[in-house]
């Protein structure tokens, strides 16, 4: 029986292993959850009587889900995305500068 934890087995396996970085990482800039929308509905109805005559309970989970999908589909965050990419590029340059200065 082979002992796969022995150094004579592990070393060759590690030597043959290549790390596949996979696809480039991506980062979520905005996510909103339906329970937060439900809480906002309740607060809106409670604090502004001109919004609706309905109670918060009259707005169903299906109403909230449909509204969230519509807003997510119709919202254009391209300007915010571009600004975030630009800021990240500048931050990466600054990080590289710090790293190079520390090694000099």
MODELLER restraints for C-alpha pairs under 7 A, 6 or more apart:
rsr = mdl.restraints
at = mdl.atoms
rsr.add(forms.Gaussian(group=physical.xy_distance, feature=features.Distance(at['CA:4:A'], at['CA:10:A']), mean=6.64, stdev=0.5))
rsr.add(forms.Gaussian(group=physical.xy_distance, feature=features.Distance(at['CA:34:A'], at['CA:64:A']), mean=6.80, stdev=0.5))
rsr.add(forms.Gaussian(group=physical.xy_distance, feature=features.Distance(at['CA:34:A'], at['CA:65:A']), mean=6.78, stdev=0.5))
rsr.add(forms.Gaussian(group=physical.xy_distance, feature=features.Distance(at['CA:38:A'], at['CA:64:A']), mean=6.97, stdev=0.5))
rsr.add(forms.Gaussian(group=physical.xy_distance, feature=features.Distance(at['CA:41:A'], at['CA:56:A']), mean=6.36, stdev=0.5))
rsr.add(forms.Gaussian(group=physical.xy_distance, feature=features.Distance(at['CA:42:A'], at['CA:56:A']), mean=5.07, stdev=0.5))
rsr.add(forms.Gaussian(group=physical.xy_distance, feature=features.Distance(at['CA:45:A'], at['CA:51:A']), mean=6.35, stdev=0.5))
rsr.add(forms.Gaussian(group=physical.xy_distance, feature=features.Distance(at['CA:45:A'], at['CA:52:A']), mean=6.75, stdev=0.5))
rsr.add(forms.Gaussian(group=physical.xy_distance, feature=features.Distance(at['CA:45:A'], at['CA:55:A']), mean=6.90, stdev=0.5))
rsr.add(forms.Gaussian(group=physical.xy_distance, feature=features.Distance(at['CA:45:A'], at['CA:56:A']), mean=6.53, stdev=0.5))
